[in-house]
Amino acid sequence: MSLRERKKLQTRRRIADVAVELFVARGFDQVTITEVAAAAEVSVNTVYNYFTCKEDLVLPPDEASARRLADIVLERPIGQSAAGAVLTRLREEVRRCDRSVGLTEGFGQVLQMMRGAPTLTARLEDLGREMTAVLTSALAEETEAAPDDPLPRVVAWHLGSLHSLVYAEVARRTTLGESPQTISAAVLDLLDGVEELFGERLLAYAVRRG
């Protein structure tokens, strides 16, 4: 990454961090882009250069992407199934208390802010549906499934539901005041239980061939 790219990334992160701090303190709907720009010491145009809309400041498309599950599956190594890839990635992220699954200090306040903003909660719901739809298409293409074959859609629904369950469990335990480390251990146990319930057919579906 060049120096210019690093500076752009730092500016983008600073704007988002400042915005989230303001949203948590005052509420998402009570803060304007103009106020975010002033607090981040940049112009309004600069904010819009990095973020298309206000919601992107909380849910950046590159981090909250509809392609997340499909990309995890498409990047899996030879010999691993679609479900195995998602389970492996979620375990890695949960184990290291990654911010991508909300396992960071202070996430409770961010979560509360998001729940108080209808446009953010709606966007999260839409994102979940889009993830499942994109994954369905990716599985159907890779397995060369017939148009009326329900398996890609069924498998994608199960993996999308697992993904949502992990986030819901993190959110629930965060609301209860548990630490990221405690939540991580509990969610890892949850993933083990889900894997046992999935069954061999789902776990062996779409194994990547060499």
KEKE-3310 file (N, C-alpha, C; in steps of 0.2 Angstrom, whole numbers, plus 5000, padded with zeros to 4 digits):
npx = (5004:5003:5010:5001:4989:4988:4986:4974:4966:4968:4962:4949:4945:4947:4936:4925:4926:4925:4912:4905:4907:4900:4887:4884:4885:4874:4864:4859:4851:4851:4863:4871:4879:4886:4890:4898:4908:4914:4919:4928:4937:4937:4931:4913:4912:4923:4919:4908:4915:4921:4911:4896:4883:4875:4872:4883:4893:4892:4890:4900:4901:4912:4915:4903:4897:4886:4892:4899:4897:4897:4910:4918:4915:4919:4932:4937:4948:4954:4945:4937:4921:4906:4899:4909:4918:4912:4910:4923:4928:4920:4923:4937:4936:4928:4936:4947:4941:4936:4932:4924:4913:4908:4914:4921:4928:4916:4907:4894:4888:4887:4879:4867:4865:4863:4851:4842:4840:4830:4833:4846:4844:4835:4843:4852:4844:4840:4853:4856:4847:4851:4864:4862:4855:4865:4874:4867:4866:4880:4883:4874:4880:4893:4891:4884:4870:4854:4841:4829:4833:4833:4843:4855:4849:4843:4855:4862:4852:4853:4866:4866:4857:4865:4875:4868:4863:4875:4878:4867:4868:4880:4876:4865:4872:4881:4873:4869:4880:4892:4909:4920:4929:4922:4910:4915:4920:4908:4901:4909:4906:4893:4894:4900:4889:4880:4886:4886:4872:4870:4872:4877:4875:4873:4885:4894:4891:4895:4909:4925:4933:4949)
npy = (4994:5011:5027:5037:5030:5024:5035:5040:5029:5030:5043:5040:5030:5038:5048:5039:5034:5046:5049:5039:5040:5052:5048:5039:5046:5056:5051:5043:5049:5062:5068:5077:5076:5087:5091:5080:5081:5093:5089:5080:5087:5089:5093:5094:5088:5080:5070:5064:5059:5048:5041:5036:5038:5043:5031:5023:5027:5020:5007:5002:4998:4990:4983:4978:4969:4963:4952:4945:4931:4924:4926:4921:4907:4905:4907:4897:4883:4869:4854:4858:4861:4871:4874:4871:4881:4893:4890:4889:4902:4910:4905:4908:4922:4925:4919:4928:4939:4948:4964:4963:4954:4961:4960:4969:4980:4992:4990:4988:5000:5005:4996:4999:5012:5009:5001:5010:5017:5017:5017:5011:4998:4993:4992:4982:4971:4970:4968:4955:4947:4949:4944:4930:4928:4931:4921:4910:4911:4910:4897:4889:4891:4886:4873:4869:4868:4863:4874:4872:4866:4864:4864:4873:4885:4881:4877:4889:4897:4890:4893:4907:4909:4904:4913:4925:4921:4921:4934:4939:4932:4938:4951:4950:4945:4955:4966:4961:4964:4956:4952:4954:4943:4933:4932:4927:4914:4908:4909:4901:4889:4888:4888:4875:4867:4870:4865:4851:4849:4852:4841:4827:4829:4842:4847:4841:4847:4854:4853:4859:4855:4849)
npz = (5000:4996:5002:5000:4999:5011:5019:5015:5019:5033:5035:5031:5041:5053:5051:5051:5064:5072:5069:5074:5087:5090:5086:5095:5107:5105:5097:5082:5073:5077:5073:5061:5044:5042:5055:5058:5049:5054:5066:5063:5057:5043:5026:5021:5009:5008:5017:5010:4999:5004:5010:5005:5010:5025:5033:5029:5037:5049:5045:5034:5017:5013:5024:5029:5019:5006:5000:5009:5015:5003:4998:5008:5006:4992:4993:5000:5004:4994:4997:5007:5013:5009:5021:5030:5027:5031:5045:5049:5047:5055:5068:5068:5068:5080:5090:5090:5095:5085:5077:5067:5070:5081:5093:5103:5115:5121:5111:5115:5118:5105:5099:5105:5101:5087:5087:5090:5079:5065:5051:5051:5057:5048:5037:5041:5042:5028:5023:5028:5021:5008:5009:5010:4997:4988:4991:4988:4974:4971:4976:4968:4955:4956:4959:4948:4948:4944:4938:4946:4957:4974:4984:4984:4988:5001:5008:5008:5015:5028:5032:5031:5042:5052:5053:5056:5068:5076:5077:5083:5096:5100:5102:5111:5123:5124:5128:5140:5147:5147:5145:5130:5129:5137:5130:5118:5121:5124:5112:5104:5109:5105:5091:5090:5094:5084:5073:5076:5075:5062:5053:5042:5028:5025:5030:5021:5009:4993:4993:4990:4975:4968)
capx = (5000:5007:5009:4994:4983:4988:4984:4967:4963:4968:4957:4942:4944:4946:4930:4920:4927:4922:4905:4902:4907:4895:4881:4883:4883:4868:4859:4861:4847:4852:4869:4871:4885:4890:4893:4903:4914:4917:4922:4934:4941:4937:4925:4908:4913:4927:4915:4905:4920:4923:4905:4890:4877:4876:4872:4889:4898:4892:4890:4904:4900:4917:4915:4896:4896:4882:4896:4903:4897:4899:4917:4921:4914:4923:4939:4939:4953:4952:4944:4933:4914:4904:4898:4915:4922:4909:4911:4930:4929:4917:4927:4943:4934:4926:4942:4952:4937:4937:4927:4919:4908:4906:4918:4926:4925:4912:4902:4887:4885:4886:4873:4861:4863:4860:4844:4838:4840:4826:4837:4851:4841:4832:4849:4855:4839:4841:4860:4856:4843:4856:4870:4859:4854:4871:4877:4863:4869:4887:4883:4871:4885:4899:4889:4880:4864:4848:4837:4824:4837:4832:4849:4859:4845:4843:4861:4863:4848:4856:4873:4864:4854:4870:4878:4864:4863:4881:4878:4862:4871:4885:4872:4862:4877:4884:4868:4869:4886:4897:4915:4921:4932:4917:4906:4919:4920:4901:4899:4913:4902:4887:4896:4901:4883:4877:4889:4883:4865:4869:4871:4883:4873:4874:4892:4898:4889:4899:4916:4929:4937:4955)
capy = (5000:5017:5032:5040:5025:5023:5042:5040:5024:5034:5048:5036:5027:5044:5051:5034:5034:5052:5049:5034:5043:5057:5045:5035:5052:5060:5047:5043:5054:5069:5071:5079:5075:5093:5090:5075:5084:5098:5086:5076:5092:5089:5096:5089:5085:5074:5064:5061:5056:5042:5038:5038:5040:5043:5024:5020:5028:5015:5000:5003:4993:4985:4979:4976:4968:4957:4947:4942:4924:4921:4927:4916:4901:4905:4908:4891:4879:4862:4849:4861:4862:4878:4875:4871:4887:4898:4888:4890:4909:4913:4903:4912:4929:4925:4917:4933:4945:4953:4969:4961:4951:4965:4958:4974:4985:4998:4988:4988:5007:5006:4992:5002:5017:5006:4999:5016:5021:5013:5015:5006:4991:4990:4990:4976:4966:4969:4965:4948:4944:4950:4939:4924:4928:4931:4915:4905:4911:4907:4889:4886:4892:4882:4866:4868:4865:4865:4880:4870:4862:4869:4863:4879:4890:4878:4877:4896:4899:4888:4897:4914:4909:4903:4920:4930:4919:4923:4941:4940:4930:4943:4957:4948:4945:4962:4969:4959:4967:4952:4955:4951:4936:4929:4931:4923:4907:4906:4909:4896:4883:4888:4885:4868:4864:4871:4860:4845:4849:4853:4834:4826:4831:4849:4848:4839:4850:4859:4852:4861:4850:4851)
capz = (5000:4995:5007:4998:5000:5019:5022:5013:5024:5040:5035:5031:5048:5058:5050:5054:5072:5075:5068:5078:5094:5090:5086:5102:5112:5104:5093:5075:5069:5079:5071:5054:5041:5043:5062:5058:5045:5058:5072:5060:5054:5036:5023:5020:5002:5010:5020:5005:4995:5007:5012:5000:5014:5033:5036:5028:5042:5054:5041:5028:5012:5012:5030:5030:5012:5005:4997:5014:5015:4996:4997:5012:5003:4986:4995:5004:5001:4991:5002:5012:5011:5010:5028:5034:5027:5035:5052:5051:5047:5061:5073:5069:5070:5087:5094:5091:5097:5080:5077:5062:5074:5086:5099:5105:5120:5119:5106:5118:5116:5097:5097:5108:5096:5081:5088:5091:5072:5061:5045:5052:5059:5042:5033:5044:5040:5021:5022:5030:5015:5002:5009:5008:4990:4984:4993:4984:4967:4971:4977:4962:4950:4958:4959:4942:4950:4940:4941:4951:4963:4980:4988:4985:4992:5007:5011:5009:5021:5034:5033:5033:5048:5057:5053:5060:5075:5079:5078:5088:5102:5103:5104:5117:5128:5125:5131:5147:5150:5147:5142:5124:5130:5139:5124:5113:5123:5124:5105:5101:5111:5101:5085:5091:5095:5078:5069:5078:5072:5054:5049:5037:5021:5024:5031:5015:5003:4989:4994:4984:4971:4965)
cpx = (5004:5005:5002:4988:4982:4985:4976:4963:4963:4963:4950:4941:4943:4939:4924:4920:4924:4915:4902:4901:4901:4888:4879:4881:4877:4863:4861:4857:4848:4858:4869:4878:4889:4894:4899:4909:4918:4921:4928:4938:4942:4931:4919:4909:4918:4924:4912:4909:4922:4916:4899:4884:4879:4876:4879:4894:4898:4892:4894:4903:4906:4918:4908:4894:4891:4886:4900:4903:4899:4907:4920:4921:4919:4930:4942:4944:4950:4951:4939:4926:4912:4902:4904:4919:4919:4910:4918:4931:4926:4921:4933:4941:4932:4931:4946:4948:4937:4931:4922:4913:4906:4909:4923:4923:4922:4907:4894:4884:4883:4880:4867:4859:4860:4853:4840:4837:4836:4830:4843:4849:4838:4838:4852:4850:4840:4848:4860:4852:4848:4862:4868:4858:4860:4875:4874:4866:4876:4887:4880:4876:4890:4897:4885:4874:4858:4844:4831:4827:4836:4839:4853:4855:4844:4849:4863:4859:4851:4862:4871:4861:4860:4874:4874:4863:4869:4881:4873:4864:4876:4881:4868:4866:4880:4879:4868:4876:4892:4903:4916:4924:4927:4912:4909:4919:4913:4899:4903:4909:4896:4888:4897:4894:4879:4880:4887:4876:4865:4868:4876:4881:4875:4882:4897:4896:4894:4906:4920:4934:4944:4955)
cpy = (5006:5022:5035:5036:5024:5030:5042:5035:5027:5039:5045:5034:5033:5047:5046:5034:5040:5052:5044:5037:5048:5054:5042:5041:5055:5056:5048:5048:5061:5072:5072:5077:5081:5093:5085:5077:5089:5095:5082:5081:5091:5092:5091:5085:5079:5068:5060:5057:5049:5038:5040:5041:5040:5036:5021:5021:5023:5008:5001:4997:4988:4981:4975:4974:4962:4951:4943:4934:4921:4921:4922:4909:4900:4905:4901:4886:4872:4857:4851:4862:4869:4879:4875:4877:4892:4896:4890:4898:4912:4911:4907:4920:4930:4924:4923:4940:4950:4958:4967:4957:4955:4964:4963:4978:4991:4996:4989:4995:5008:5002:4996:5008:5014:5004:5005:5020:5016:5012:5011:4999:4988:4988:4984:4970:4965:4966:4957:4944:4944:4945:4932:4923:4927:4924:4909:4905:4908:4899:4886:4886:4887:4875:4864:4865:4867:4870:4878:4866:4867:4869:4870:4884:4887:4879:4885:4899:4897:4892:4904:4914:4908:4910:4925:4928:4921:4930:4943:4938:4935:4949:4955:4948:4951:4966:4967:4961:4962:4954:4951:4944:4931:4927:4926:4916:4904:4905:4903:4889:4883:4886:4878:4864:4864:4866:4853:4844:4849:4846:4834:4829:4838:4851:4846:4842:4855:4859:4854:4856:4853:4853)
cpz = (5000:5001:5006:5000:5008:5022:5021:5018:5031:5040:5035:5038:5053:5057:5053:5061:5075:5074:5073:5085:5095:5090:5092:5107:5111:5100:5086:5071:5071:5077:5063:5051:5042:5050:5062:5055:5050:5063:5069:5057:5046:5033:5022:5014:5004:5013:5015:5000:4998:5009:5008:5004:5021:5036:5035:5033:5048:5051:5035:5024:5012:5019:5031:5023:5011:5002:5003:5014:5009:4996:5002:5009:4997:4987:4999:5000:4998:4997:5007:5009:5012:5018:5032:5033:5031:5043:5054:5052:5053:5067:5074:5071:5077:5091:5095:5093:5091:5080:5072:5065:5080:5093:5101:5111:5118:5114:5109:5117:5109:5096:5099:5103:5089:5081:5089:5084:5067:5054:5046:5053:5052:5037:5035:5041:5032:5019:5023:5024:5009:5003:5007:5001:4986:4985:4989:4977:4966:4971:4970:4956:4950:4957:4953:4943:4945:4943:4946:4957:4969:4985:4989:4989:5000:5011:5013:5015:5028:5036:5035:5040:5054:5058:5057:5067:5079:5081:5084:5095:5105:5105:5110:5123:5130:5129:5139:5151:5151:5143:5135:5124:5133:5134:5119:5115:5122:5116:5102:5103:5107:5094:5085:5091:5088:5073:5070:5075:5065:5051:5043:5030:5020:5025:5025:5009:5000:4992:4988:4981:4969:4958)
residu = (MET:SER:LEU:ARG:GLU:ARG:LYS:LYS:LEU:GLN:THR:ARG:ARG:ARG:ILE:ALA:ASP:VAL:ALA:VAL:GLU:LEU:PHE:VAL:ALA:ARG:GLY:PHE:ASP:GLN:VAL:THR:ILE:THR:GLU:VAL:ALA:ALA:ALA:ALA:GLU:VAL:SER:VAL:ASN:THR:VAL:TYR:ASN:TYR:PHE:THR:CYS:LYS:GLU:ASP:LEU:VAL:LEU:PRO:PRO:ASP:GLU:ALA:SER:ALA:ARG:ARG:LEU:ALA:ASP:ILE:VAL:LEU:GLU:ARG:PRO:ILE:GLY:GLN:SER:ALA:ALA:GLY:ALA:VAL:LEU:THR:ARG:LEU:ARG:GLU:GLU:VAL:ARG:ARG:CYS:ASP:ARG:SER:VAL:GLY:LEU:THR:GLU:GLY:PHE:GLY:GLN:VAL:LEU:GLN:MET:MET:ARG:GLY:ALA:PRO:THR:LEU:THR:ALA:ARG:LEU:GLU:ASP:LEU:GLY:ARG:GLU:MET:THR:ALA:VAL:LEU:THR:SER:ALA:LEU:ALA:GLU:GLU:THR:GLU:ALA:ALA:PRO:ASP:ASP:PRO:LEU:PRO:ARG:VAL:VAL:ALA:TRP:HIS:LEU:GLY:SER:LEU:HIS:SER:LEU:VAL:TYR:ALA:GLU:VAL:ALA:ARG:ARG:THR:THR:LEU:GLY:GLU:SER:PRO:GLN:THR:ILE:SER:ALA:ALA:VAL:LEU:ASP:LEU:LEU:ASP:GLY:VAL:GLU:GLU:LEU:PHE:GLY:GLU:ARG:LEU:LEU:ALA:TYR:ALA:VAL:ARG:ARG:GLY)
# end
